[in-house]
Amino acid sequence: MEFEHVGNALCLELSNSVPNRSEDSGERDWLRSSNVAAEWAESLGLTMVRGASADDRAALKGLRESIFTVFTALADGSQPDDRELQSITEAHAEGLRRYGYTSLGDRIVRKWPQQWDSSALLAVFADSAITELTGQRLDRIRSCPSCEWLFFDTSRNRSRRWCSMQTCGGRDKALRHYRKQRS
C-alpha cells in the first residue's frame, strides 16, 4: 500500500491517516486494521509492533480526531476546543510519564523505544502536537480545500493551497480547465 505524507509534522500525518474525510469511508482509514496501521507507521519511519488491538487503534483514532479538530480550528482562524486540547495534553503527559528523557552525550533527548507499540505511537504523536502548538509556525497551518488534510505551508511565499499538486491540486486545476473550456 502506498501512503502519501504531506503534513510536515508527525501529528498532522496522524490527522491525515484518513485519506479523504469528505468520503466518510472507513475502508480508506489507514488505522482500520492492525496490519495497515503497522504499514502506515513504518512509512513514517516508526517500526511498529504488529498486532495493535482494536482498543489500541481506537485510542489512536481518538487522538487523531482531537488533533484534527484543534489544528483545523487554527487553520480556520478560530479558537480550538478546550476539551480536544485537554485530550492531546493528557496523551502527551502519559507519554512523558512512560518514556521521559535520557541523556545523550552532552544533551538531553526524548527516550523513545526501538519498536513502536500503540502507546508509544500515542506519545510521539501527542509530543509532536504539543511541539507544534507551542512552536513558531502555527500561522502556516493550512487545510486542503479538497480533502481536508492538514499541512504546514513551507513554501517561501506562503502560497501553498492544496495538500499536494499530484492529487488535489492537479484535480482542482483540471476541473477549472474543463469548466473554462465548456463555458
N, C-alpha and C positions, 0 to 999 in steps of 0.2 A: 504494500500500500504506500502511496506517496502522500506526504504531508507537506503543506506549504507553511512557512514561518515568515510572517511579515511584521510582527508586533514590535520588534526591537526591545523586548523585555520579557523575561520568563512569565511574569504574571499575566501579560497580555496574550502570550501563547496559550496559557491555560484558558483564558476567556475565549480565545478563538478556536478552541477544540471542538466547537460545533461549526462545521463548515459553512452553513448558511442558516442563520437564525430565522429568517423570514420563511424558510421552507417548513420549519417545525417538524422535521423528520428525524425520529430517534435513530434510524438506521445509519444516519450520517454523523452520528455523535462519536467522536474518537475515544470517548470513555465508556462506550456501550458494552464492551466486553473486556475481560482481563487481558486477552492476547492483543487486541487492538490498542488498548491503553499502554501496554508494555512497548509495543512497536512505536507508538507516538512518543512516549517518554524517551526511548532510545534515539529517536530522530532529533531530540533536543540535547542529546549528549548525556542523558540520565539513564544509566543502565539499571533498569527496574527489575526487581524480583518478580518473576511470573506468578500468576495466581492471585491477583488482588481480588478480594471478595466483593460481593455486591455492596456491602456496607462501606468498604474502603472507597469504592468508586462513587458511592452516594456522597461521602464526605468531600471528595474532590469536586464533584459536581456542585455541591453546596458552596464551596469556596469559589468555584468558577463563577457562579451566579452573583455572589457578593462582589467579586472583582469587577464583573461586567457592569453591574448596577452602579457602583461607585465611579468607575472610570468613564462610563457613558455620561453620567451626570456632569462630570468635569469637562468632558468633550463638548457638551451642550452648553456649558457655562452656568450650570445650575449647582445647587448645594447638594452634596452627596447625602444619602440617607444614613443617619447615625447608627441604626441597627446593623446595616451592612458593614459600616466601618468597624463596629464593635466585633463583628464576626471575623473580619480579617485580623484585627488586633488580637483576638483570642487565639486564632490559629498561629499567629506569629509568636505569641507568648509561650504557647505549648511547644513550639519548635525551639525556642530559646532554652526552655527547661530541659528538653530531651537532648539537644545537640550542642548548645552553647558555643564556646570559643576555645581555641587552643593556641599555643604559641608556636610560631614557625620562624625559627631564627630570631631576627630582631623585630618581628611584628606579630600582631595578634590577628587571627583569622577565624572565620566561622568553621566549625568542625562538622563536616558532612560525611555520611557513610560512603563506602566504595560502591555498594549496591543499594539502590533506592527502593524502599518499600513505600507503601502509600502514606504512612505518617511522615516519612522524610520528604516525600513529594509535597504534602500539605505544607510542611515547614518551609521548604525552599520557595514555593510559590507565594506564600504569605510574606516571607522575608523580602522577596522581590517587590511585592505590592507596597509594603511599608517603605522600602528604599525609594521607590518611585514617588509615593505620596508625600514623602518628606524631602524629596530632591528638588532639583532646579529646572526640570523640564516639563512640568505639568502644563505649561502653556503650549506645548507641542503635541498634546494628546489629540487624536482625531478618531472619528468613526467613519467607516466606509459607508457612503450613502446607498450602496447597492446591497451589500451582505451584512452590514453592521459590525464587521470585525473592527477591533481597536488596534491602533498603532501609534507609535511616536513618529511624527514627521521629522525626519532627519535631513530633509533637503535644505540646501543653503538658503533659499528664499522662502522657506516655509509654505510651499505651494502644493505639497502632495495632497491629493484628493482621495484616491482610492487605495484599498489595501494593496493591490498590485496591478500593474498595467497588463500583465498576462491574463488575468481573469476579469475582474470587474471593470477596470479602466478600458481595456480593449473592447469588452462587450458594450459599455456605455458609448464609446466613440463610434462603434459600428452601428449601433441603434440610432444615434444622432445623424450619422451619414445617410442611413437608409431613409429616415424621416425627411431629411432635406431633399433627397432625390425624388421622393414621392410627391412632395408639395410643389 
